[in-house]
Amino acid sequence: MKTIHLFRFNDSIFRKIPFFEEKHRLKDDITEIDLLTIEIVTEYIVKTQDDFNFDNTSGNDLLSMCKKAQKTIEHYFLVGVNGYDVI
C-alpha cells in the first residue's frame, strides 16, 4: 500500500493543486467576507495499492477513493475581483 494525495476542485479530481498560484493561498478560512472571491480546493490523503495508476482510474473510482480518505484538508485561494488582483 502507498499513500497518495488527490485534489478536488469543481467536481474534478487532480494529482496536483489545480490552477491557483501559491501566492494567492490564504492561511485561514475567511469565506465569510463577501467582498472577496475565494475558491476552495480539497486535498484527500488516500491509501491505495502500489500499482495504482491515476490516468487509468475512472472519475467515479477517484470520487469513491476521496470519500474513503484517511484525512481531508481544505485549501483556500483568493481569486481576482473584476479582473484585478486584491492586495
FILUMKOL-265396 format. One record per residue (C-alpha): residue number from 1; x, y, z. Coordinates in nm, 3 decimals. Layout:
BEGIN
{node NUM; {X; Y; Z}}
...
END
This chain:
BEGIN
{node 1; {0.000; 0.000; 0.000}}
{node 2; {0.106; 0.357; -0.064}}
{node 3; {-0.035; 0.695; 0.033}}
{node 4; {-0.129; 0.945; -0.237}}
{node 5; {-0.275; 1.296; -0.240}}
{node 6; {-0.573; 1.379; -0.459}}
{node 7; {-0.719; 1.727; -0.505}}
{node 8; {-1.083; 1.807; -0.581}}
{node 9; {-1.198; 2.131; -0.738}}
{node 10; {-1.531; 2.191; -0.915}}
{node 11; {-1.616; 1.819; -0.910}}
{node 12; {-1.292; 1.723; -1.086}}
{node 13; {-1.006; 1.525; -0.934}}
{node 14; {-0.641; 1.622; -0.990}}
{node 15; {-0.298; 1.491; -0.887}}
{node 16; {-0.176; 1.844; -0.803}}
{node 17; {-0.347; 2.160; -0.679}}
{node 18; {-0.508; 2.299; -0.996}}
{node 19; {-0.496; 2.648; -1.149}}
{node 20; {-0.402; 2.852; -0.842}}
{node 21; {-0.073; 3.018; -0.757}}
{node 22; {0.083; 2.969; -0.416}}
{node 23; {0.095; 3.347; -0.359}}
{node 24; {-0.288; 3.352; -0.363}}
{node 25; {-0.324; 3.086; -0.093}}
{node 26; {-0.494; 3.210; 0.224}}
{node 27; {-0.364; 3.095; 0.560}}
{node 28; {-0.710; 3.095; 0.721}}
{node 29; {-1.069; 3.033; 0.618}}
{node 30; {-1.215; 3.378; 0.569}}
{node 31; {-1.501; 3.276; 0.343}}
{node 32; {-1.744; 3.484; 0.549}}
{node 33; {-1.611; 3.803; 0.390}}
{node 34; {-1.843; 3.867; 0.095}}
{node 35; {-1.614; 4.117; -0.078}}
{node 36; {-1.356; 3.852; -0.165}}
{node 37; {-1.391; 3.570; -0.413}}
{node 38; {-1.245; 3.258; -0.258}}
{node 39; {-1.213; 2.916; -0.416}}
{node 40; {-1.171; 2.602; -0.209}}
{node 41; {-0.959; 2.306; -0.319}}
{node 42; {-0.998; 1.995; -0.105}}
{node 43; {-0.700; 1.765; -0.060}}
{node 44; {-0.763; 1.398; 0.014}}
{node 45; {-0.497; 1.173; 0.163}}
{node 46; {-0.574; 0.824; 0.041}}
{node 47; {-0.417; 0.480; 0.077}}
{node 48; {-0.409; 0.279; -0.243}}
{node 49; {-0.241; -0.022; -0.399}}
{node 50; {0.124; 0.008; -0.500}}
{node 51; {0.031; -0.036; -0.867}}
{node 52; {-0.228; 0.247; -0.863}}
{node 53; {-0.233; 0.446; -1.188}}
{node 54; {-0.417; 0.780; -1.177}}
{node 55; {-0.454; 0.804; -1.555}}
{node 56; {-0.622; 0.463; -1.581}}
{node 57; {-0.870; 0.522; -1.298}}
{node 58; {-1.222; 0.641; -1.375}}
{node 59; {-1.364; 0.961; -1.229}}
{node 60; {-1.620; 0.763; -1.031}}
{node 61; {-1.349; 0.544; -0.878}}
{node 62; {-1.145; 0.854; -0.786}}
{node 63; {-1.450; 1.010; -0.618}}
{node 64; {-1.508; 0.686; -0.428}}
{node 65; {-1.146; 0.691; -0.310}}
{node 66; {-1.189; 1.051; -0.191}}
{node 67; {-1.497; 0.954; 0.012}}
{node 68; {-1.285; 0.691; 0.191}}
{node 69; {-0.990; 0.925; 0.252}}
{node 70; {-0.795; 0.900; 0.575}}
{node 71; {-0.771; 1.276; 0.600}}
{node 72; {-0.902; 1.583; 0.418}}
{node 73; {-0.753; 1.932; 0.409}}
{node 74; {-0.918; 2.240; 0.262}}
{node 75; {-0.700; 2.495; 0.082}}
{node 76; {-0.838; 2.846; 0.029}}
{node 77; {-0.733; 3.064; -0.264}}
{node 78; {-0.811; 3.427; -0.328}}
{node 79; {-0.908; 3.498; -0.688}}
{node 80; {-0.912; 3.833; -0.864}}
{node 81; {-1.205; 4.069; -0.830}}
{node 82; {-1.328; 4.219; -1.158}}
{node 83; {-1.009; 4.106; -1.326}}
{node 84; {-0.782; 4.279; -1.072}}
{node 85; {-0.576; 4.112; -0.802}}
{node 86; {-0.663; 4.206; -0.446}}
{node 87; {-0.369; 4.316; -0.234}}
END
